[in-house]
Amino acid sequence: MRWQRSLSAKIFITAFLNLVLLIVVFLVFARVQYRFDLSSFLLAPARDRILSVSRLIALNLEETSPASWDQVLQQYASKYEAQLFLFDDSGNQYGGAKVTLPPQVAAGTRHDPFGSRRQQGASSQPVPRPLGDGPIFLITAGRPSEYWVGTDIPIWAVRSNRPIHGFLIWRFRTLWTNTFFFNYKAWATVILATILVSVICWLPLIRGLTHFISELTHATRRVAEGHFDIKLPVRRQDELGQLSTSIHQMTERLANFVHGQRRFLSDVAHELSSPVARMQAALGILEQRVQEGPQSYVSDALEELQHMSELINELLLFSKAQIGGSKIDLKPVNVADTVRRAVEREASPESLIEMQVGEQLEVVANPEYLFRSLANVIRNAIRYAGNFGPITISAKNGNSEVAIMVTDNGPGLPESELDKVFKPFYRPEFARQRETGGVGLGLAIVRNCVEACDGSVRCRNRSPRGLEVEIRLPAA
């Protein structure tokens, strides 16, 4: 099964797209939040950090002379990857590198950050309110865009002993790569946790579905091969469980139908064999007693009856291989001995057969079924390619299988018929005459016998000519 077409791939892709969609929605949400203001959900922690650091800066500025304010601002600016500027509420700059504020940023500094609250009976000086009660803003300005953050801080001038209504301006090149605003470790932890939760939620579902479907696929493949003694899982209560139950019921009905059909074929062949044998005996006696003229008619009848007898025998062997396939006794069988027996039975004086089989090579099979399979394949090779050169029988041991090959130098088969020749009663066009072909059951019997031994059989054309039939059986 190709990965891009499998159910697991589709589910994984769906889960991945679902996660990507969540990330896109999150990024859009984050973008909107960052463009809003510092009181938004995403920038609330940064707002608290700005106010906290601004308070520290204000305390340090109070304890130093105005001549050292630039140094204090530079110290904090390098620490937080920003530029710091100090203005009063009239727009006059008191600290930081000389800068011309964008109009919208400058407008944000022109207000009364301390309010006009005055204490009754006290001096007319304004009373500073606590840091954080005043305005704090985030403005995007400039080309390329820069981020300006402003907050008011109360500054007391040491020499004049009076408050300066200060406004601390932060300038950031970007917010996304600045840890002051965006903590990658925290967000990476959130993303990884999201992925982990998604995997925990999706993986059992995907694993359960694909594993169960694989079991159903294996079972239906076995049914297609003619093995109806399968056990399907029925532990699920969902639609897949219902499908498993339906397949199980279908398999039982197919098994009963096929078994009945095979039994019927076996019974018919068995019942026909006795009268045919009696007819052959009677015609044999008649042939000896009739005169020479009518004797040719009796000979033709005997020939037809012999052909019918061969067909019945083939039917009996075919039905026996089908019915007894699941009950046969499998044991180690020597390949070389079986090949020699089959060659001795089928070889003719005109045919040349070469054996290339190791004496110690063994397979797990039924001895009679293996002998019958090899005999049928060798008989076909002699019948259709015996006059085209030697027939070679070889065997080789693989990982856990033994491959037995019967090769000839005949005309081969059309590619479209390589698999059809194993079907019952199928014969290629050139083998439909009685003189050149059998009844079409030889290779069908081979397939049934080999599959009953848990093996497989196939044929392929050789280059430049010839046919090779390969039988694979479990190694002993």
Beta strands, then each sheet from edge to edge (+ up, - down):
strand 1: 83-88
strand 2: 93-95
strand 3: 136-141
strand 4: 146-157
strand 5: 162-172
strand 6: 331-334
strand 7: 353-356
strand 8: 362-365
strand 9: 391-397
strand 10: 401-407
strand 11: 456-461
strand 12: 467-474
sheet 1: 2+ 1- 5+ 4- 3+
sheet 2: 6+ 8-
sheet 3: 7+ 9+ 10- 12+ 11-
end
